[in-house]
Amino acid sequence: MLLNRKISIWYFVNEIKAQIILICVFAISIGLLDMLPTFKKVSLPLSIPALVGTAVSVLLAFRTAQSYERWWEARTVWGGIVNDSRSLLRQFIQFAPENPKYEIREFADRQIVWTYALGESLRNQQFSPNVQAYLNIHQIKALNIPNAILDKHSETIKQLATTGAISDIQQVQLNETIARLCDSMGKCERIKNTVFPRSYSLLVHTLIYVFAAILPFGLEDSQLTVEIVMTILIPTLFIAIEKTAIIMQDPFEDTPVDIPMTSLAQTIEINLLEMIGEKDIPAKPKSDSYYAM
């Protein structure tokens, strides 16, 4: 996630450098051809590029709004995961005060591992050493590891209910919190696996290049430098906006505009360890970059 710091412009330039080079070559070529008497006769009314530019602006506005909506939904879901993780451990401690401290620590550790495992699986990353060590020790093997970890939560709660350590009502409350965590996991998976319509992306992309192609023919030929600069600048702005929307629409792809799942998992880890009275709590690393992961 981008932080409130000076953002690296080179990150965005890197994302669209191929398109910028293409537009620059095209603009300079058209400018040189404009020096030929026969080519100067080719012109279009300014209203035509203006009409196409308006259509591109409307489509880009919709695309950007939809991309931000997906990103914000993902961020809201992870905000719920933070809250439900705290609530789950608080309920577990309050409902079963007779539980040994090691069982409470085991439950807290499992929830911490779940948050890291969920973020890493959404990014299609290999599990971090701590997560992998936990899975090996507890012999957890499944296609959906985060879901399998939640199953372990449910088993623990079922055992407490069976032995009478918690009441039926308390069991229901704990299961409701786990159900909310499962619901949040499902929402993340839906966002991850739902592809933005390719036809819409292709339409916007094509219209931007059509606009870039006809723009120089609607500008005055008397000022060649201004014509070349405008032919480069305006389409580049459109492409930058489109690329920003493309990056934002996938909030689990391990990019600077990603949801800061690792940072949120670290926050959950610190909070849960504090709740169980641990003294050796790891400090949250501070990001030296313009984004947090």
Residue pairs with C-beta under 8 A, 6 or more apart in sequence:
1 75
1 256
1 257
1 258
1 259
1 260
1 263
1 291
1 292
1 293
2 256
2 257
2 290
2 291
3 287
3 289
3 290
3 291
3 292
5 290
6 290
7 290
8 290
11 256
12 240
12 243
12 244
13 20
15 243
15 247
16 236
16 239
16 240
16 243
19 236
19 239
20 232
20 236
20 239
23 212
23 231
23 232
23 235
23 236
23 239
24 232
26 212
26 213
26 231
27 216
27 227
27 228
27 231
27 232
28 228
30 216
30 227
30 228
30 231
31 216
31 224
31 227
31 228
31 231
33 39
34 40
34 216
34 221
34 224
34 227
35 224
40 221
42 217
43 217
43 218
43 221
44 214
44 217
44 218
45 218
46 218
46 219
48 214
48 218
49 211
49 214
49 215
49 217
49 218
50 218
52 207
52 210
52 211
52 214
53 211
53 215
53 234
55 207
56 204
56 207
56 208
56 211
56 238
57 238
59 200
59 203
59 204
59 207
60 204
60 238
60 241
60 242
60 245
63 200
63 201
63 204
63 242
63 245
64 241
64 244
64 245
64 248
66 196
66 245
66 249
67 196
67 244
67 245
67 246
67 248
67 249
68 245
68 248
70 191
70 196
70 248
70 249
70 250
70 251
71 248
71 249
71 251
71 257
71 259
73 187
73 191
74 188
74 191
74 251
74 252
74 259
75 251
75 259
77 184
77 187
77 188
77 191
78 184
78 188
78 259
78 261
78 264
80 180
80 184
81 115
81 118
81 181
81 184
81 264
81 268
82 264
82 267
82 268
82 271
84 177
84 180
84 181
84 184
85 111
85 115
85 181
85 268
85 271
85 272
86 268
86 271
86 272
86 275
87 177
88 111
88 153
88 174
88 177
88 178
88 181
89 107
89 108
89 111
89 272
89 275
89 276
90 275
91 170
91 173
91 174
91 177
92 99
92 104
92 107
92 174
93 99
93 104
93 275
93 276
95 160
95 166
95 167
95 170
95 173
95 174
96 160
96 165
96 166
98 165
99 160
99 165
101 276
104 276
105 276
105 278
107 153
107 156
108 272
108 273
108 275
108 276
109 134
110 134
110 149
110 152
110 153
111 153
111 268
111 272
112 265
112 268
112 269
112 272
112 273
113 130
113 131
113 134
113 135
113 149
114 146
114 149
114 150
114 153
114 181
115 261
115 264
115 265
115 268
115 269
116 127
116 128
116 130
116 131
116 262
116 265
117 127
117 131
117 135
117 145
117 146
117 149
118 146
118 185
118 188
118 261
119 261
119 262
119 264
119 265
120 126
120 127
120 128
120 131
121 127
121 144
121 145
121 146
122 188
122 189
122 192
122 252
122 261
123 252
123 253
123 254
123 258
123 261
125 254
126 132
127 135
127 145
134 140
135 141
135 145
138 152
140 148
140 149
140 152
141 148
142 148
146 185
147 182
147 185
150 178
150 181
150 182
150 185
153 178
154 175
154 178
157 166
157 171
157 174
157 175
157 178
158 171
160 166
160 171
161 167
161 168
161 170
161 171
166 174
188 252
191 251
191 252
192 250
192 252
196 246
196 249
201 246
204 242
205 242
208 235
208 238
208 239
208 242
209 235
211 234
211 235
211 238
212 231
212 234
212 235
215 230
215 231
215 234
215 235
216 227
216 228
216 231
219 226
219 227
219 230
219 231
220 226
220 227
221 227
247 253
247 255
247 257
248 257
251 257
251 258
251 259
252 258
252 259
252 261
254 293
256 289
256 290
256 291
257 291
258 291
258 293
260 292
260 293
261 293
262 293
263 284
263 287
263 292
263 293
266 282
266 284
266 285
267 284
269 282
270 281
270 282
270 284
273 281
274 281
287 293
